[in-house]
Amino acid sequence: MSFISHSRKDTSGTYTFSSRPRPVENRSKYREQPTDKTDKAHSTYGNIMYDRRVIRGNTYAQRFLSTEELAEIQRQQEIRRRAVTRKKKTKDQRRSSTPEAVQGRKHNVVQTELYLEELSYNIEVSHIECQTDPLLDRPATPLFIPAKSGKDVATQIEEGELFDFDREVQPLLEVLVGKTIEQSLLEVMEEEELACLRAQQRAFQELRNAELAEVQRLQEREWRRREEKERRIAQQREALRMEKETVEKIAALSYTQQYLSDHVPTVFKSLRIHGFFYDPVEKDIETNFFPWLMVEVNNKLEKRNAARQLLDTLIHDVAQKKMPLYTHLESRPKEE
């Protein structure tokens, strides 16, 4: 362990301690990210370019942030970090927790995935690029090794004084061989017992399969019998329905015949009187021939009457014209 102390030089030329010495923190070979705020507060930068107060890159057109802007940026970063932490806590709370172990037992973390993976603490890392000067990091301070002081002391031990392998290994071999044989016998007995259990299980499975086959056969036979019974019942019901329907039709037919036996002649007579039953030739003569005949007779009679009237008119006209002549003839002999 190394110590850091502050010293001052006296006027006499000697150095004395002005503060109590304290141990120096051992630096690791590689850089590690601090785990909490305390480590961040006490951590020191090996390279000054990692300090946020150092401006990187071109400084001619660099925009300097004010204290308020820096405080606002830090506040936003703190809000973002709290949101990430809150989201992670909520995600952890949503996971289904395992119930507490019973008294005398405890839970162990066991991986149940198909492929095992190493469980490690994953640190969230963000990549930030910047233009920096090609400066090398300061190497780690070598460990302080104090100078040897005092005298070395040794003890000489002759061969065979502490351990005789051939004599000491015999009980170990006996125990190992005995445990191996005992374990082998237990494994053989376990295999025989497992073989007997498999044989019994196989016999039970065969018996169970045979019983299941018999049960299925009986169920199928009962099912066929029930279907046959239902089909026969349906056929008998259909036959009874058809027989009842036939009896009803016969009774209706007999009643209809008895009821219409007296009405048929009366109905036919009434229909015949009202002209529903007629001779087609007579009907044709009455409806077609007689009207045509009467029209033709009327036409002939009208023509004959017209001819007679015309003849009477001619005769009358001729008689009227000849009347004076006949009158003159009648009066002439008298004069002679």
BELBELWO-V892671 format. One line per field, one symbol per residue. phi: phi as a letter, one per 30 degrees, with the letter a starting at -180 (. if undefined). psi: psi as a letter, one per 20 degrees, with the letter a starting at -180 (. if undefined). burial: b if it has 16 or more other ideal C-beta (glycine too) atoms within 10 Angstrom, else e. Layout:
phi->???
psi->???
burial->???
//
This chain:
phi->.cbcbcbbcdddjccbdcbddbddddcddcdbdddbdddddcdcddcddddddcdcidcdcdcddddddddddddddddddddddddddddddddddddddddjbbdbdbdcddcdbddbddcdbccbcacbddcdddddddddcdddbjcdbbbcbddidcbcdddddddddddddddddddddddddddddddddddddddddddddddddddddddddddddddddddddddddddddddddddddddddddddddcdcddddddddddddidcbdddddddddcddddddddddddddddddddddddddddddddddeddddddddddddd
psi->pqqpqpqqprhijqpqpiqpqqqpppprhqpqpqhrhghhhiqqphpiiiphippqbpigkpopqrhggghgghgghgggghgggghggghhhhqpqpqqqrpirqqqpppjrhpqqporopppppppqqorqmqqqpqqpqqpoqqpqaqppqppprpihgpoghhhighghggggghggghggggghgggghgghggghgghgggggghgggghghggghggggggghgggggghgghghgghgggggghgghgghhihhhghgghghhhhjjhprphgghhghhgggggghgggggghgggggggggghggggghhhhighghhhhhighhh.
burial->eeeeeeeeeeeeeeeeeeeeeeeeeeeeeeeeeeeeeeeeeeeeeeeeeeeeeeeeeeeeeeeeeeeeeeeeeeeeeeeeeeeeeeeeeeeeeeeeeeeeeeeeeeeeeeeeeeeeeeeeeeeeeeeeeeeeeeeeeeeeeeeeeeeeeeeeeeeeeeeeeeeeeeeeeeeeeeeeeeeeeeeeeeeeeeeeeeeeeeeeeeeeeeeeeeeeeeeeeeeeeeeeeeeeeeeeeeeeeeeeeeeeeeeeeeeeeeeeeeeeeeeeeeeeeeeeeeeeeeeeeeeeeeeeeeeeeeeeeeeeeeeeeeeeeeeeeeeeeeeeeeeeeeeeeeeeeeee
//
